[in-house]
Amino acid sequence: INATKLIRRTNLHKKNDPKSTMLLEFSSTSSYKPGDHLAVYPLNRSELVDGVIKKLRGADNPDVPVELQLMEETTTSNGIVRNWKPHQRLPSCSIRELYQRYLDITTPATPNLLKYFASIATSEEDKKQLTLLATDSASYEEWRHWRYPHLLEVLNQFPSVLPHAALLSAQLSLLQPRYYSISSSQRLNPNEIHLTVAVVQYKTQDGASDLHYGVCSNYLKEVDLNTEVYTVVRSAPGFYLPTDESIPIIAVGPGTGIAPFRGFWQERAALLKEKPGNLGKMWLFFGCRTKDMDLFGEEKDEMVKLNVMDRTFLALSREPGEPKVYVQDLALQESAAIYQLLVKEKGHLYICGDITMAEDVYQTVQNIIQKEGKMRDSEVQSYMLALRDENRYHEDIFGVTLRTAEVHNRSRESARIRLATES
């Protein structure tokens, strides 16, 4: 893990836009390639941490360093021996630091944690409701999805639950890093790493809840410049540019899905300076709601002027007075050219964004290849699988839930099985 410093932060939206997407620039000596991810270790919001600490027993001095210990039982020839051992996952630090830096207090409580809360609730009504949530999966799922409560909201909903700091700390999950596609090229920006991050703020219960804040995006929005931020680069070789720079590439990335492609065009700009005239074509399909939300619009235009990119396409889904257009609609309009780049010239396709969009683009590309190549269903499915096997179809999917990922993978796997049985 490396200590990086946030040196610049730019809001890429217009000032009056309630939504916010940031370009974050860090000083860093870490080595990376375009397509890699940066893991960021965030801090929980101070008001949330303070609120939770007020609900805890045994936390009268939250700023004094403590060591969490667990009792271990070992069976020996002399019987059972009990020893207190330091907690393996958590360091010695204050309770405040524990809840701010190390423990996950924003993910909804698990049934096991609710069972513990039921066991210590002093109100019969709280105990009854918590037991139901802990034991009835339908009630739990409905509660979880409707409220999506963080820890303080759970403790406020069941006010007779006052957990002991040590016991609760041992049961909570660790605060996980958040992964973002790197949005820069080391060739063009030595000693820097850039990220493109949408600030996540939302309400649950049909808008009746208090505002919820995405842990990491709001941390990065509010942290002071030149503060140390802990990060680590995670390589993503499945999303790298072709080793042969003359191979054409098509990039599809709505919203913050554009993030890795900024790294791509910066890398190509640096390569073009080193070896003019050797770059294959690059097409970029970008989608957003309105023209005002066109991320890196001027930078993209400049890259086209410099022949770093050949064409850029802008799909607007909420532009006033205009029909809804999505990236896959624009791709269909370029059907013949996409077939030429992808099939005839053995190009690479890169898709970055959420799983629904990725599945729609997959179907669109499949339809384009089938139509332009006059293929039967089994032929085009076989070709799509070959694209993956040849490492020419690349996906960087974020915001994946377990259920959608399972469906996504199952549909692809069933296509493989079907083809195997037909051949």
C-alpha positions, -999 to +999 in steps of 0.1 A: +000+000+000+014+034-010+008+069+005-001+091-024-011+128-023-041+143-039-027+173-058-056+185-080-094+180-080-116+193-108-154+190-111-160+180-147-197+191-146-211+226-149-213+246-116-251+245-115-253+207-121-264+189-089-244+158-100-207+158-098-179+139-115-144+146-105-110+144-122-086+135-093-049+138-098-025+121-074+013+124-071+026+088-072+057+069-082+037+036-086+042+019-119+010+012-140-003+007-175-035+022-191-063-002-182-050-009-147-071+000-116-062+020-085-075+008-052-083+036-028-086+031+010-113+055+022-123+069+056-158+067+069-176+101+074-168+117+107-205+124+116-213+088+110-184+076+132-193+101+160-229+089+159-220+053+161-195+059+190-222+076+210-243+044+208-215+022+221-209+010+256-172+008+267-163+038+245-160+066+270-125+075+258-127+070+220-094+087+213-073+065+236-054+037+219-067+002+226-059-033+215-088-056+206-081-092+219-100-124+213-100-154+236-086-185+220-092-220+234-067-248+229-071-284+239-040-298+256-032-329+276-040-308+307-074-299+294-087-267+277-063-237+280-077-202+274-055-173+262-062-138+251-046-131+217-045-098+198-071-095+170-053-106+137-072-082+114-073-050+135-043-029+147-039-012+181-055+022+177-082+044+192-119+034+189-124+065+167-097+054+143-110+019+143-144+030+131-131+057+108-104+038+089-108+000+095-144-011+100-173-012+075-202+008+090-221+016+058-230-018+044-264-030+058-261-053+089-260-090+082-286-114+097-258-126+121-252-091+134-290-085+137-291-117+158-265-103+181-285-070+183-316-090+192-298-107+220-288-074+237-320-054+229-338-043+261-371-035+244-393-064+236-405-047+204-369-042+192-360-078+201-391-091+182-384-071+150-347-079+150-353-116+155-377-115+125-351-098+103-324-122+115-344-153+108-368-145+080-349-140+047-378-124+028-383-098+056-345-092+057-342-087+020-372-063+019-358-043+048-323-043+033-333-031-001-359-006+011-338+011+037-302+001+028-293+013+063-259+021+075-249+011+111-261+043+127-295+040+111-299+005+124-290+016+159-314+046+156-342+023+143-337+000+174-327+024+202-327-002+229-296-018+213-264-004+229-236-027+218-203-031+236-175-015+215-152-046+217-179-071+208-193-050+179-158-043+166-150-080+164-182-087+144-180-060+118-164-066+084-133-046+073-137-015+053-128-025+018-109-004-007-127+009-038-113+002-072-113+028-100-101+026-136-069+046-140-076+077-162-041+086-173-009+074-190+024+073-172+042+081-205+023+114-206+021+121-169+051+106-151+048+105-113+010+110-115-021+088-115-055+103-125-090+090-117-124+099-130-149+094-102-187+101-100-198+114-066-224+090-052-252+105-031-287+090-029-318+085-008-337+053-001-373+046+009-385+064-023-366+095-013-379+096+023-345+086+039-317+109+049-290+114+023-267+084+019-231+090+008-209+067-012-180+061+011-150+066-012-163+091-038-174+115-010-141+109+009-122+119-023-145+149-028-139+163+006-104+153+016-080+182+017-055+186-011-020+174-003-034+150+022-020+114+021-044+090+006-036+052+008-037+035-026-024+004-045-023-003-082-040-035-093-030-047-128-057-056-153-038-073-182-072-083-197-079-046-205-045-035-220-040-019-254-029-043-281+009-049-281+008-041-319+000-004-320-012-006-356-042-027-346-075-007-346-095-003-314-131+006-307-139+019-272-173+021-256-178+039-223-208+058-212-205+081-181-175+074-159-169+044-182-148+068-202-122+067-174-098+041-188-101+055-223-086+088-213-056+067-203-057+051-237-057+083-257-030+098-235-009+067-241-015+070-279-007+107-278+027+099-262+033+070-287+025+093-316+052+117-306+077+089-303+067+070-335+046+092-358+023+074-383+023+039-368-010+040-348-041+020-357-075+037-357-092+045-324-130+051-323-147+062-291-184+058-283-194+079-253-228+083-237-243+108-212-276+124-204-271+159-218-244+179-237-234+196-205-223+162-191-200+154-220-169+145-200-135+156-214-153+171-245-125+195-254-098+170-247-115+145-270-118+171-298-081+179-294-071+142-297-091+140-329-073+171-343-039+155-334-050+122-351-047+104-317-083+093-322-100+090-355-137+094-346-157+101-314-194+096-310-217+112-285-250+096-274-273+118-254-301+100-236-319+130-219-311+160-241-342+183-240-362+182-273-341+153-287-349+116-289-331+093-265-299+079-280-276+053-265-241+042-274-255+010-290-278+030-313-248+049-326-229+017-331-257+003-352-255+033-375-218+025-381-225-012-386-204-017-418-174+003-405-174-016-372-175-049-390-146-038-411-125-027-381-134-056-359-137-086-383-117-077-414-089-058-397-089-080-365-094-050-342-100-049-305-132-039-287-131-023-252-163-018-231-163+000-197-194+006-176-222-011-158-233-047-166-266-038-182-249-015-208-222-041-214-248-068-221-266-044-245-234-036-263-225-074-266-259-081-282-255-051-305-220-062-317-233-097-322-262-083-343-238-062-364-214-091-371-243-114-379-259-089-403-227-077-420-211-112-422-244-129-432-239-155-405-262-181-389-270-178-352-245-206-343-218-190-365-220-156-349-221-170-314-190-190-322-173-158-335-182-138-304-167-165-282-136-166-305-133-128-300-129-134-263-106-164-267-083-143-289-084-115-262-099-090-286-132-084-266-124-066-234-148-057-206-142-036-174-175-039-156-183-019-124-212-017-100-217-055-103-241-072-079-236-109-072-269-118-088-264-099-121-229-112-124-241-147-120-268-142-147-243-125-170-217-153-167-243-180-169-257-167-202-222-166-217-213-201-204-246-215-217-237-202-251-204-221-249-221-253-238-248-250-265-222-245-292-202-275-279-232-298-281-242-285-316-207-291-331 
